[in-house]
Amino acid sequence: MSTTEFAREPLPARILRKARALFGPTGMFMKGFAKNPVMVGAIVPSSQRTIARVLSPVDWDNARVFVEYGPGVGTFCRPVLDRLRRDGILIAIDTNPDFIAYLQATIHDARFCAVLGSAADVGEIIAAHGFVQADYVLSGLPFSTLPPGTAAAIMAATSRVLRPGGAFLVYQYTRFARRLMQQYFPRVDNGFEPRNVPPCVIGWGWKD
Ligand SMILES: C[S@@+](CC[C@H](N)C(=O)[O-])C[C@H]1O[C@@H](n2cnc3c(N)ncnc32)[C@H](O)[C@@H]1O
């Protein structure tokens, strides 16, 4: 970009471009938030504490098909891939084409697959990869701000695709998702991580 073009660039775009250059994935995430705050729902990615806490009950020996909703810039993707079996697969689904392009360009792992789509279509998406069920589904979706009916549709689709004994791992900034999970999962364990911006409510929904 030339100096003249830069001078004509609106101030918010300039700030966002600088943030992206300065902070890498965090800057990219902030740009996504500025473009679509309702769908992104958080201004910065999850903390390392949150990642460790949310993933703590996963039985990695028995986690072959792992699905993530709303990966954003991949804050959880790398830690999941670090723990995942060599013959496992991580299918990350996001509605934001900028995030999907970013993940495809930055995560090079044969077990990783970034899909542009909605979590509500998880059944069709995993079927397209040759699977009927998932062992674990992880979600960073902003359930409480999604369009009407979407949260319930995603809960129902998730309870259908999980295998018995599998779990839905959910982190959010309100209790909304955890309350909704109780209608779809026979057992929901509760957690809370204060060292996150903002502090994070965690729910683990188990499919018996
Ligand atoms: C709070 S951000 C995720 C943050 C990220 N996982 C982290 O830990 O930093 C929410 C993400 O959900 C995505 N999203 C919103 N609605 C969705 C849907 N119906 N299906 C899949 N992804 C969705 C947004 O594009 C955004 O990337």
The ligand as a Tripos MOL2 file, in Angstrom:
@<TRIPOS>MOLECULE
LIG
   27    29     1     0     0
SMALL
NO_CHARGES

@<TRIPOS>ATOM
      1 C1        -15.6140  -16.4350   20.7610 C.3       1 LIG1
      2 S1        -15.1250  -16.7810   19.1010 S.3       1 LIG1
      3 C2        -14.1090  -18.2190   19.3030 C.3       1 LIG1
      4 C3        -12.8600  -18.0240   19.9760 C.3       1 LIG1
      5 C4        -11.8150  -19.0790   19.8780 C.3       1 LIG1
      6 N1        -12.3200  -20.4210   19.8190 N.3       1 LIG1
      7 C5        -10.8870  -18.9050   21.0680 C.2       1 LIG1
      8 O1        -10.8260  -19.7650   21.9240 O.co2     1 LIG1
      9 O2        -10.2220  -17.9020   21.1510 O.co2     1 LIG1
     10 C6        -16.5570  -17.4730   18.3470 C.3       1 LIG1
     11 C7        -16.3680  -18.0650   16.9480 C.3       1 LIG1
     12 O3        -17.5840  -18.7010   16.5650 O.3       1 LIG1
     13 C8        -17.7770  -18.5410   15.1580 C.3       1 LIG1
     14 N2        -19.1960  -18.8370   14.8640 N.ar      1 LIG1
     15 C9        -20.2960  -18.0820   15.1400 C.ar      1 LIG1
     16 N3        -21.4080  -18.7480   14.7850 N.ar      1 LIG1
     17 C10       -21.0290  -19.9590   14.3020 C.ar      1 LIG1
     18 C11       -21.7210  -21.1210   13.8190 C.ar      1 LIG1
     19 N4        -23.0640  -21.1640   13.7330 N.pl3     1 LIG1
     20 N5        -20.9950  -22.2070   13.4270 N.ar      1 LIG1
     21 C12       -19.6270  -22.1820   13.5050 C.ar      1 LIG1
     22 N6        -18.9250  -21.1190   13.9510 N.ar      1 LIG1
     23 C13       -19.6020  -20.0180   14.3420 C.ar      1 LIG1
     24 C14       -17.2970  -17.1100   14.9300 C.3       1 LIG1
     25 O4        -16.9950  -16.8640   13.5840 O.3       1 LIG1
     26 C15       -16.0520  -17.0750   15.8450 C.3       1 LIG1
     27 O5        -14.9080  -17.5240   15.1650 O.3       1 LIG1
@<TRIPOS>BOND
     1     1     2 1
     2     2     3 1
     3     2    10 1
     4     3     4 1
     5     4     5 1
     6     5     6 1
     7     5     7 1
     8     7     8 2
     9     7     9 1
    10    10    11 1
    11    11    12 1
    12    11    26 1
    13    12    13 1
    14    13    14 1
    15    13    24 1
    16    14    15 ar
    17    14    23 ar
    18    15    16 ar
    19    16    17 ar
    20    17    18 ar
    21    17    23 ar
    22    18    19 1
    23    18    20 ar
    24    20    21 ar
    25    21    22 ar
    26    22    23 ar
    27    24    25 1
    28    24    26 1
    29    26    27 1
@<TRIPOS>SUBSTRUCTURE
     1 LIG1         1 GROUP 0 **** ****
